[in-house]
Structures are given as structure tokens and as C-alpha cells.
Amino acid sequence: VEAPLVAAAAASPAERGAWRPVFGVPLDTLLTIEERQGSVPTIVAVVVNLIAAEAASCTAQLFDGRGSPSFVFAAKATMEAGNNPAGVFDSCPDKLRVAGSLLLKFLYELPDPVCTDARALAFLSAATAPSPVESLREIVDDLPECASTLLQYLVAFLKLVAQHQDENGLTPHALAAAVGPAIFRELSVLAAPQHSDAATAVLTLLMSESDAIWSSSPALVQMPAFQNLTWKLLLVGRLLRVTPDDVERKLIALEELSTLNQALAAAQKAGAAQATTIAAKIEKIHREFYLLEGRSAPGNVNLSDDKLSAGMLYSLRDHLELLKQEEINLRAAFRAACPNKDRPSVELTGLRDMIDACARSLSLGDFMQDAQDMFSELFYLRGEKRRPFSLPEFLDVLGKWMELYGLFRKHDKFKAGYISVNNMVECMEEFGALMGYKPTPFHVMELCVEFDIDSGFGVTWEEFRLVMHRWIESKKKGDDMGKGAHGADALPTRDVLQPTTVEELRQLFTKFGKPNGTFDVLALGGLFEEICYSFNLGGTLSDLFRLFRAVEHTSEISWDQFVSVLGKWIILKQLFVNYSKDGGSTILGSDLEYPLRDLKEMWGCFDPRYGNNDVSVMAKEVASSVNTPMLTFEEFCNALRFQVAFKVIFELNDAGTGSLSYSNTIKAVRSVEDYCGLAPAFGQALGGIDHACMDMDVQLTWPEFLVVAHLAVGDEFDGSI
């Protein structure tokens, strides 16, 4: 008989819960509290682990119930606090006896015994029945699932201990006499000696005929001690997403990396020439560590900075054989439900039955049906037509759902039905760790705005699943905010203007400026009069003044700010005149695409959400801003004022790279909010998210900044109707 062992796992502080009852709780209630339905209680797994590992060292007093009371109660209190009692057992002079006493105490204090009150008399009478084995099989089949699983597990455990009877003196009869009364609780209908003898006989019979009574092998615990349904979902989900082969490859890479790092340190210390070769091998491992079997974009995490992947891989390694068996069971369930065994696949119409079959193979409940939506979402996220799912695709989506559900349960500690935005960001970091993906701040904010997530109300499971699925698929496609190719894709204003125009602006700036090379905002009135006279800008002064006030920070205007703002108004005037058919007085709405196309060549784009159609979309929006078929220059500028403001703000915060760092983007967004007359809600919301879980090394290009600006102030400020 194989030992019904469960890999021991210490609980980290994050995994520990508040005080919970363990003793004196109905069995089905306890399994629900511990989220171990289909398994056995944690206390039983812990005691079995301890005793089975040292079965040959046990004594005949193992289950006499006389273990040190102080240690028994200390172990009980430790269990109820959600901690591992290994430290208590290790300090006991008679730890096995204490563990045996703890198990007996647990069994005796069950409100309904393992055999159940309703079936106790039938059990105790089965030993003298004409066909005792057949009678016991019928009674066991009639037991509740939780009681049947625990009884089968205890019988397998006692058989294991009895295998070492030559060393420990614990024969099957002796074990049955010690544990039988706890399993088959004393009944008033039988006298105590008669009950004890009957209980011993029944348990002895169960041990000797277990193979005939239970058709399957012992139902071993499917989740490690101190790990519950949440952790089963996490571990199985991760294995399905990454695949067992890739898990093993990564584990080998970690071991090789540890060896190479030690060799590199020794080579550098000795000044050996091999240091360069070793360093190259280390670099190769770092570069290939996150590569996946399927096609996906490279990650944004360096292995040397990764604080999560190693621990996650080691937790998978500790239970790899068990997890592999779960994957095999899933594959078998999938193939069994497919009519085509050679090329198994499942249509969307057959997903419900397929998921139900897989849930049964994993001993999970009906809640797994919730995974159906993720299959439909995948076609939308990838822009594909609906088609059948192959086995690898099915397992990948199912693995994503399982891990996501496990992550949500992990952070929803009080079963409130929602988690915080910070919890969601932590889940993103964990969800993408094995693929080398880490959330970035503006991408997170984009998803929060898209799914209307309010940090004050938290994130529900449905919102969480949608956001996380969208996020990981975006990362796999390489769509991220601030992590793409950078570089100046537009010309600075001063490089577009004619040199004579720049010189004229310089003279005006110097005329009104102060000795420190700036001029006061209050001096704009006199300056505007000359500007309008020199460049014929018409009645656009209020917008100019408003934009200057948005970009200044010390009530002083610098030369860069001055030329950036006024230069764009001058460019607009030149384009307006170029395509005007009445000498610069008006422009036809049907001709707006021409100046806007020229403007796009200088600026890069108007709205990246519309791709190459952004010019025609902007032309329609500008034309619809008036009720006539033509626009004056003032109306033209008014329709484009937010686009101009966004471009000015981006240009003034750009350090010459064609992109904005995180800190400069925050400054720019504040200027955008100020220009639009809004409270700085976007920056405050972003500041409330834990930056430790995100990749803050971002550089926003002009199109990406436009998206962020729209998120911060809304589409009503970009000229759209």
C-alpha cells in the first residue's frame, strides 16, 4: 500500500488566515472553511504526513490517547490559528504519540462521527452479517462523500502503519482497537465492551478487504497541507498555461544559472579568461528564459530583477508529479468527450459539456462553467473568426481562467466579492511573471477607464477577469503603453517655422522680456497686440492666453514655451491661408482634409485610435463644429484648440527624445487637466496605485500621450462631438 502522503508546505504570513474552528466542527463545514472539498481536513493530512514518514519508529502506544496534554493543546491552538504545527511537534519528546492523540481528539470531537450516526448501527452489525464485505460496500457507498473520502484515507493510512508491525508492534487488530471506537462512535444501543469489540471487528475488516470495498485506490489528498482550493487553482492553472515541458526547462535554467554565477564569481576573483565565456552563457540564459512555445511578444522584465518567477517555479516543482497527473486527467477527459480522437477539438456549442467533464476530472464544482466567456472573448481580443478550439488552445484558456480565479480568491480574503485596484495590479504582476510580463502604469489606467473601474468601489470578479484577460492578450501581442519603439516622429515647432519668422518672434520676445530671459504672464496683453498685428492671428488671443497659463509654472514664460505656443498658431494661419479660396478669410469644410494632412506630417497623428483615418475623422469633427459650410480662421483654431494644446504640452515636456518619461508624463497630464479646467483626478488615481508592482520605466510617444490625455480629460476635450 502506498503511503497517502501529502507534500508538507509551510504557510507564509500572506497565506495564513484569521482564527478558524478545527475541532468540534461538522466535517462538511470544516472542508468548506478550509476549501478542501473532495479531500480530507488539514489536520488529518498533517498527522498522516508526520506518522507515515516514521511509521517504523512508532510504538504500540501511538494511539493510546496519552500524548503530552500541553503539546496536544499547543498543536490544536496552532492549527486553529492557521499555522503549521511542525514546530510544536518538533519540540515534543514524544511527537508521534502527540500526533496520534491529536488525531483521536479530532475524530472524537466530530459532531457526527466518520461513520455518521445514521449508519453507525449498520456498520457495527456488518461484521456479523452473512456477507460482511458486500454489506460494508453498500454502507460505504451510501456515506456522504466527505465521510467516505476520510474513511478510505484513514484505512489506507492504518494499513501503511500496520505494514511495519514487526518494528512498531502495531498489528491491524491493535490499530483497529485503538482507532475504531473514534471512527465508529459509541452508541447507546450497545454496551461499551460490545461496541468496542464490534468497532474493532469492522475496522479490521475494512483494512483487510479495502481493495474489494473500494473499487479505486485510496483518494489521496489532492492539495498540499496548508494549501487549499485556491492554491490548487493557481498551481494547475500555471502548469496549463506554461506547459510541463517549459516549467522543467525553466527549472533547469535556474539551476544552471546558479552554478554559472558561482563559477563567474570564482573566475573573476582569479582573473581567469573563462569569465567572458561564462558571462556570455549567463546572458544567453537571461535572454531565453521567458521564451514561450507559442508566438508572443518579448517581456519587459529582466530575470535578474524578477522576484516572483523562481518562487512560483519551485512551488510547481514541489508538486510537479501531482500537477502532471492533473494535466493528464484533463487531456484524457478532453479526448474522451471529442468525437474525433485523432484531431480532438471542441466547438463553442460543446464548451459547456467539455468544461463540465474537465471539472469532474479535477474534482471542481459547477463554478468552472464561468470559464465559457473567456473562450468567446479570445476571438474578439485576437481579431479572429470563431472556430473550434484545439486541445492546446483549450488547456491554455482553461489554465488562464483557473489561475485568475485562484488569484481573485487569494486576494478576496473576506469573501466580499471584490478586491482593490492595488490587489488587481499585484495579480497582474503574478499572472505575467512566468512570461516576463509586468504591468505598466498607463496601461493599467487605460484598462481601468475602459472597464469603468472605480478604486473607491473595488474590482468585482467579472471586471477582474475581463481586465486581466485583456491585459495578458495585449502583452502577448506587444501592445503596451510606453514600451514600444521610441524616437522623434514629429518636427519641433521651431524647425518647421521659417528662420525669418523665428527671428521676428525672438525680437518680440526680447522686447517684452526680462533680464533673466523670460517675460511675465501679465505682460502678454501688450505682446499680443503686436503679435496679432505682425502675424494676423485675428481674435484667438483668449485661447493663446489660456494655453500660456497652462504651460507656465512660475508666472513667467520662457522662450521655448513662447515659440512652441505661438509657432503653432502661426503654422495654423499659414495652412489656413494656403487652402483658403477667398484670400484667407474662410476655408471650405470640404477642403479641411488638405491642411490637416499637412499638419499631420508635422505632428505625427491626431488620434491613434483611428489609425490612418484620423485625418478624415478630424476633418469631419472640425467641419461639424460650425453650422455653415465654411469656417473662419477663429473657428478653425477653436475647433483645433485642444489638439494644439496637447501638442504644445507634449513638446515642452519632451527632453529631445520624441517621448516622455513617467515623471514628465505626469507633469504634462497635469497641464492638460489645468488647460481643460479639470481637477487632477487622473494623476491622483495613478498615484494611489502601488508602483512597486509595476514597470515604471516607460517612455510615451506622441500617439501614446494622446491616448493618455484622452483618458485623463475625456473625448469631449479633443475636438470630437
GIURWO-V280732 format. One record per residue. PSI is psi in whole degrees, -180 to 180 (NA if undefined). D_LAST is the distance of its C-alpha to the last C-alpha in whole Angstrom. Layout:
BEGIN
psi->(PSI & PSI)
d_last->(D_LAST & D_LAST)
END
This chain:
BEGIN
psi->(129 & 146 & 128 & 64 & 155 & 131 & 124 & 140 & 122 & 143 & 128 & 162 & -34 & -24 & -14 & 143 & -176 & 179 & 138 & 148 & 143 & -44 & 146 & 18 & 136 & 142 & -47 & -34 & -42 & -42 & -34 & -43 & -43 & -3 & 47 & 35 & 139 & 1 & -154 & 159 & 154 & -42 & -38 & -43 & -40 & -47 & -43 & -42 & -47 & -50 & -42 & -34 & -23 & 38 & -36 & -19 & -2 & 162 & 170 & -15 & 15 & -45 & 37 & -3 & 17 & 28 & 156 & 116 & -39 & -39 & -34 & -47 & -31 & -42 & -40 & -47 & -37 & -42 & -43 & -22 & -2 & 19 & 163 & 124 & 13 & -39 & -37 & -47 & -41 & -27 & -3 & 138 & -24 & 59 & -37 & -39 & -38 & -42 & -42 & -40 & -37 & -40 & -44 & -42 & -42 & -45 & -40 & -30 & 1 & 128 & -41 & 121 & 169 & -38 & -12 & 142 & -36 & -23 & 3 & -47 & -38 & -42 & -48 & -20 & -12 & -30 & -28 & 8 & 158 & -38 & 82 & -40 & -45 & -39 & -44 & -38 & -42 & -39 & -44 & -41 & -26 & -9 & 151 & 151 & -42 & -40 & -41 & -43 & -45 & -41 & -45 & -39 & -44 & -39 & -45 & -39 & -46 & -36 & -38 & -46 & -39 & -22 & -23 & 30 & -27 & -32 & -39 & -10 & 9 & 95 & 165 & -39 & -41 & -42 & -42 & -37 & -32 & -40 & -25 & -47 & -26 & -33 & -44 & 85 & 147 & 134 & 150 & -21 & -14 & 142 & 155 & -51 & -41 & -40 & -44 & -42 & -40 & -42 & -41 & -43 & -42 & -47 & -37 & -41 & -41 & -40 & -41 & -29 & 25 & -35 & -31 & -30 & -42 & 123 & -29 & 168 & 165 & 133 & 88 & 158 & 129 & -6 & 140 & 156 & 138 & 16 & 137 & -161 & -36 & -44 & -29 & -45 & -43 & -49 & -47 & -41 & -44 & -40 & -39 & -37 & -41 & -22 & 144 & -39 & -42 & -34 & -47 & -38 & -44 & -38 & -42 & -40 & -40 & -42 & -44 & -37 & -40 & -43 & -44 & -37 & -40 & -41 & -38 & -43 & -42 & -41 & -40 & -38 & -37 & -7 & 28 & 153 & -19 & -10 & -40 & -43 & -43 & -42 & -37 & -38 & -41 & -43 & -39 & -41 & -43 & -40 & -34 & -3 & -41 & 3 & 139 & 163 & -41 & 165 & 125 & 160 & 153 & 156 & 174 & 27 & 135 & 136 & -35 & -23 & -2 & 119 & -2 & -40 & -44 & -48 & -39 & -40 & -39 & -36 & -35 & -40 & -39 & -22 & 28 & -42 & -42 & -42 & -38 & -39 & -38 & -40 & -40 & -42 & -40 & -45 & -42 & -41 & -39 & -48 & -38 & -31 & -4 & 133 & -33 & 103 & -25 & -43 & 73 & 135 & 167 & 133 & 162 & -34 & -22 & 7 & -40 & -49 & -37 & -44 & -37 & -42 & -40 & -37 & -39 & -38 & -25 & 0 & 39 & 162 & -165 & -18 & -15 & -17 & -19 & -18 & -13 & -41 & -33 & -29 & -42 & -39 & -31 & -39 & -40 & -45 & -33 & -3 & 36 & 158 & 154 & 138 & 170 & 153 & 129 & 170 & -48 & -40 & -42 & -46 & -34 & -47 & -43 & -39 & -39 & -45 & -44 & -45 & -40 & -43 & -38 & -42 & -41 & -45 & -37 & -39 & -19 & 69 & -32 & 16 & 43 & -15 & 4 & 161 & 169 & 166 & -38 & -39 & -40 & -41 & -39 & -41 & -38 & -46 & -42 & -38 & -33 & 1 & -48 & -12 & -1 & 20 & 139 & 139 & 149 & 151 & -46 & -27 & -41 & -46 & -37 & -43 & -39 & -41 & -42 & -40 & 13 & 50 & 127 & 120 & -24 & -21 & -6 & -176 & 119 & 169 & -43 & -44 & -42 & -47 & -43 & -46 & -47 & -39 & -43 & -41 & -49 & -36 & -35 & -42 & -40 & -29 & -10 & 10 & 111 & 166 & 108 & 8 & 13 & -164 & 137 & 165 & 156 & 111 & 12 & 159 & 137 & 152 & -43 & -23 & -16 & -35 & 152 & 145 & -36 & -35 & -41 & -40 & -40 & -40 & -39 & -41 & -42 & -41 & -44 & -37 & -40 & -1 & 172 & 169 & -26 & 8 & 15 & 173 & 154 & 144 & -35 & -16 & 1 & -31 & -52 & -36 & -41 & -35 & -44 & -36 & -46 & -35 & -41 & -38 & 2 & 55 & -4 & -152 & 54 & 15 & -34 & -40 & -38 & -46 & -41 & -39 & -39 & -41 & -28 & -30 & -17 & 152 & -15 & 22 & 16 & 144 & 126 & 169 & -42 & -43 & -41 & -51 & -31 & -44 & -56 & -33 & -38 & -36 & -39 & -41 & -43 & -40 & -42 & -44 & -39 & -46 & -39 & -36 & 9 & 144 & 7 & 34 & 19 & 6 & -44 & 169 & 140 & 142 & -32 & -14 & 4 & -28 & -29 & -53 & -33 & -33 & -41 & -39 & -37 & -36 & -30 & -36 & -28 & -55 & 168 & -40 & 106 & -16 & -21 & 2 & -134 & -8 & 6 & -29 & -49 & -37 & -45 & -39 & -42 & -40 & -41 & -43 & -35 & -4 & -10 & 166 & 10 & 162 & 0 & 160 & 144 & 172 & -40 & -40 & -37 & -46 & -39 & -39 & -26 & 8 & -35 & -38 & -43 & -45 & -45 & -40 & -41 & -47 & -41 & -47 & -39 & -21 & -4 & 128 & 17 & 5 & -6 & 12 & 166 & 135 & 173 & -48 & -41 & -32 & -41 & -42 & -43 & -41 & -38 & -39 & -39 & -45 & -39 & -44 & -38 & -2 & 32 & 156 & 151 & 58 & -38 & -49 & -38 & -42 & -41 & -37 & -22 & -6 & 139 & 111 & -18 & -24 & 1 & 159 & 105 & -2 & 78 & 152 & 111 & 126 & 173 & -47 & -40 & -37 & -38 & -42 & -44 & -41 & -40 & -38 & -38 & -39 & -8 & 158 & -20 & -12 & 8 & 10 & -8 & 158 & NA)
d_last->(75 & 72 & 71 & 68 & 67 & 63 & 62 & 62 & 59 & 59 & 56 & 54 & 53 & 49 & 51 & 53 & 52 & 53 & 57 & 57 & 60 & 62 & 66 & 66 & 63 & 63 & 62 & 59 & 58 & 59 & 57 & 54 & 54 & 54 & 52 & 55 & 55 & 57 & 59 & 62 & 61 & 61 & 64 & 66 & 64 & 65 & 69 & 69 & 68 & 71 & 74 & 73 & 73 & 76 & 78 & 81 & 81 & 81 & 84 & 86 & 84 & 81 & 80 & 83 & 80 & 82 & 79 & 79 & 77 & 76 & 74 & 73 & 71 & 70 & 68 & 67 & 65 & 64 & 62 & 61 & 59 & 57 & 59 & 62 & 65 & 67 & 68 & 70 & 72 & 72 & 74 & 76 & 80 & 80 & 76 & 77 & 79 & 76 & 73 & 75 & 76 & 72 & 72 & 74 & 73 & 69 & 71 & 73 & 71 & 68 & 68 & 69 & 71 & 70 & 72 & 70 & 73 & 72 & 74 & 76 & 79 & 78 & 78 & 81 & 83 & 82 & 84 & 87 & 86 & 87 & 84 & 83 & 80 & 79 & 79 & 77 & 74 & 74 & 73 & 71 & 69 & 69 & 67 & 64 & 62 & 62 & 66 & 67 & 65 & 66 & 70 & 69 & 68 & 71 & 74 & 73 & 73 & 76 & 77 & 76 & 78 & 81 & 81 & 83 & 85 & 88 & 87 & 85 & 88 & 85 & 86 & 84 & 86 & 86 & 82 & 82 & 84 & 82 & 78 & 79 & 80 & 76 & 75 & 77 & 77 & 80 & 80 & 83 & 84 & 86 & 88 & 87 & 89 & 89 & 85 & 85 & 87 & 85 & 82 & 84 & 85 & 81 & 80 & 82 & 82 & 78 & 79 & 81 & 79 & 76 & 75 & 77 & 75 & 71 & 70 & 68 & 68 & 68 & 64 & 64 & 61 & 58 & 56 & 58 & 59 & 57 & 54 & 52 & 50 & 47 & 49 & 50 & 46 & 46 & 49 & 49 & 45 & 45 & 48 & 46 & 43 & 45 & 49 & 52 & 53 & 50 & 51 & 55 & 54 & 52 & 55 & 57 & 55 & 55 & 59 & 59 & 57 & 59 & 62 & 61 & 60 & 63 & 65 & 62 & 63 & 67 & 67 & 65 & 68 & 70 & 69 & 69 & 67 & 66 & 63 & 61 & 61 & 61 & 58 & 56 & 57 & 55 & 52 & 52 & 52 & 49 & 47 & 48 & 48 & 45 & 45 & 44 & 46 & 42 & 40 & 37 & 36 & 38 & 38 & 37 & 40 & 44 & 47 & 48 & 46 & 45 & 47 & 46 & 47 & 51 & 51 & 49 & 51 & 54 & 53 & 53 & 56 & 58 & 57 & 57 & 59 & 58 & 54 & 56 & 57 & 54 & 52 & 55 & 55 & 52 & 52 & 55 & 53 & 51 & 53 & 55 & 52 & 51 & 53 & 53 & 55 & 55 & 51 & 50 & 46 & 44 & 42 & 39 & 41 & 44 & 42 & 43 & 47 & 47 & 45 & 48 & 50 & 49 & 49 & 53 & 54 & 52 & 53 & 50 & 49 & 46 & 43 & 43 & 41 & 38 & 38 & 37 & 33 & 34 & 35 & 32 & 30 & 32 & 31 & 27 & 27 & 30 & 28 & 31 & 32 & 34 & 38 & 41 & 41 & 44 & 47 & 45 & 42 & 43 & 44 & 42 & 39 & 42 & 43 & 39 & 39 & 42 & 42 & 38 & 40 & 43 & 41 & 39 & 42 & 44 & 41 & 41 & 44 & 44 & 43 & 40 & 38 & 35 & 36 & 34 & 31 & 34 & 36 & 34 & 34 & 37 & 37 & 35 & 38 & 40 & 39 & 38 & 41 & 44 & 41 & 41 & 37 & 36 & 32 & 30 & 29 & 25 & 25 & 26 & 24 & 21 & 23 & 23 & 19 & 19 & 22 & 21 & 24 & 25 & 28 & 30 & 30 & 31 & 31 & 32 & 34 & 31 & 29 & 31 & 32 & 29 & 28 & 31 & 31 & 28 & 29 & 32 & 31 & 29 & 32 & 34 & 31 & 31 & 27 & 27 & 26 & 28 & 31 & 30 & 31 & 31 & 31 & 30 & 28 & 26 & 28 & 29 & 28 & 31 & 32 & 30 & 31 & 34 & 37 & 38 & 34 & 35 & 38 & 37 & 35 & 38 & 40 & 37 & 37 & 40 & 41 & 39 & 40 & 42 & 45 & 43 & 41 & 38 & 37 & 36 & 32 & 34 & 35 & 32 & 32 & 35 & 34 & 30 & 33 & 34 & 31 & 30 & 33 & 34 & 30 & 29 & 25 & 25 & 23 & 21 & 24 & 22 & 20 & 23 & 24 & 22 & 22 & 25 & 26 & 24 & 26 & 29 & 31 & 34 & 33 & 34 & 33 & 34 & 34 & 32 & 29 & 30 & 30 & 27 & 25 & 26 & 27 & 23 & 23 & 26 & 24 & 21 & 24 & 26 & 23 & 22 & 26 & 27 & 24 & 24 & 27 & 28 & 29 & 26 & 25 & 22 & 20 & 19 & 16 & 18 & 19 & 17 & 17 & 21 & 20 & 18 & 20 & 23 & 21 & 20 & 24 & 24 & 22 & 22 & 18 & 15 & 14 & 17 & 15 & 15 & 18 & 19 & 16 & 14 & 15 & 14 & 11 & 10 & 12 & 10 & 6 & 9 & 11 & 8 & 8 & 11 & 13 & 16 & 17 & 18 & 17 & 19 & 20 & 18 & 15 & 15 & 16 & 14 & 10 & 12 & 14 & 13 & 14 & 17 & 18 & 18 & 20 & 22 & 23 & 23 & 26 & 28 & 28 & 29 & 33 & 33 & 33 & 29 & 28 & 28 & 31 & 30 & 31 & 29 & 26 & 27 & 27 & 24 & 22 & 23 & 23 & 19 & 19 & 21 & 19 & 16 & 18 & 19 & 22 & 23 & 23 & 22 & 25 & 27 & 26 & 27 & 30 & 32 & 32 & 35 & 35 & 39 & 37 & 35 & 35 & 34 & 35 & 31 & 30 & 26 & 25 & 22 & 20 & 21 & 20 & 17 & 17 & 19 & 17 & 14 & 16 & 17 & 14 & 11 & 8 & 7 & 9 & 9 & 7 & 4 & 0)
END
